[in-house]
Amino acid sequence: MDPKTQALFEARARIIKALAHSSRLFIVHQLSKQDFCVQELAEMVDADISTISKHLSVLKNAGIVKDAKDGQKVYYSLNCPCVLDFFTCVESVIASTVKEQAELLK
């Protein structure tokens, strides 16, 4: 694999790794509806603000979310809403796997 191709696949892996946590997937799902601050997301996830801040930092470093300061609060939003297309693909894989497993039981 040449260096350019390797760099591309490493960049893809960083994004996928950033999404590889159920709380971060939930945060991305919520941010697809509207912008939220850390405190609001912490209440929804039922986690400490520090934990949610870390999750948001991972998502931000991967380029999935962005933030904007509004007074003393920082609001987060999706940087690339197309990430939701990935969710649709994942759910198709889940459905396909369930269908295949059901066929095995027949």
For each residue, the residues with C-beta under 8 A, 3 or more apart:
1: 5 6 9
2: 5 6
3: 6 7
4: 7 8
5: 1 2 8 9
6: 1 2 3 9 10
7: 3 4 10 11
8: 4 5 11 12
9: 1 5 6 12 13
10: 6 7 13 14
11: 7 8 14 15
12: 8 9 15 16
13: 9 10 16 17
14: 10 11 17 18 62
15: 11 12 18 19 62 63 64
16: 12 13 19 20
17: 13 14 20 62
18: 14 15 24 58 59 61 62 64
19: 15 16 24 25 28 62 64 83 86
20: 16 17 24
21: 24 25 55 58
22: 25 26
23: 26 27 45 47 51 52 55
24: 18 19 20 21 27 28 55 58 59
25: 19 21 22 28 29 87
26: 22 23 29 30 44 45
27: 23 24 30 31 41 45 52 55 56 59 65 76
28: 19 24 25 31 32 59 64 65 78 83 84 87
29: 25 26 32 33 87
30: 26 27 33 34 36 41 44
31: 27 28 34 35 36 65 76 77 78
32: 28 29 78 81 84
33: 29 30
34: 30 31
35: 31 68 75 76 77
36: 30 31 40 41 44 75 76
37: 40 41 73 74 75 76
38: 41 42 49 52 53 56 74 76
39: 42 43 49 73
40: 36 37 43 44
41: 27 30 36 37 38 44 45 52 56 76
42: 38 39 45 46 47 48 49 51 52
43: 39 40 46
44: 26 30 36 40 41
45: 23 26 27 41 42 51 52
46: 42 43
47: 23 42 51 52
48: 42 51 52
49: 38 39 42 52 53
50: 53 54
51: 23 42 45 47 48 54 55
52: 23 27 38 41 42 45 47 48 49 55 56
53: 38 49 50 56 57
54: 50 51 57 58
55: 21 23 24 27 51 52 58 59
56: 27 38 41 52 53 59 60 65 67 76
57: 53 54 60 61
58: 18 21 24 54 55 61 62
59: 18 24 27 28 55 56 62 64 65
60: 56 57 63 64 65 66 67 76
61: 18 57 58
62: 14 15 17 18 19 58 59
63: 15 60 79 80
64: 15 18 19 28 59 60 78 79 80 83
65: 27 28 31 56 59 60 76 77 78 79
66: 60 76 77 78 79
67: 56 60 74 75 76 77
68: 35 74 75 77
69: 73 74 75
70: 73 74 75
71:
72:
73: 37 39 69 70
74: 37 38 67 68 69 70
75: 35 36 37 67 68 69 70
76: 27 31 35 36 37 38 41 56 60 65 66 67
77: 31 35 65 66 67 68
78: 28 31 32 64 65 66 81 83 84
79: 63 64 65 66
80: 63 64 83
81: 32 78 84
82: 85 86
83: 19 28 64 78 80 86 87
84: 28 32 78 81 87 88
85: 82 88 89
86: 19 82 83 89 90
87: 25 28 29 83 84 90 91
88: 84 85 91 92
89: 85 86 92 93
90: 86 87 93 94
91: 87 88 94 95
92: 88 89 95 96
93: 89 90 96 97
94: 90 91 97 98
95: 91 92 98 99
96: 92 93 99 100
97: 93 94 100 101
98: 94 95 101 102
99: 95 96 102 103
100: 96 97 103 104
101: 97 98 104 105
102: 98 99 105 106
103: 99 100 106
104: 100 101
105: 101 102
106: 102 103
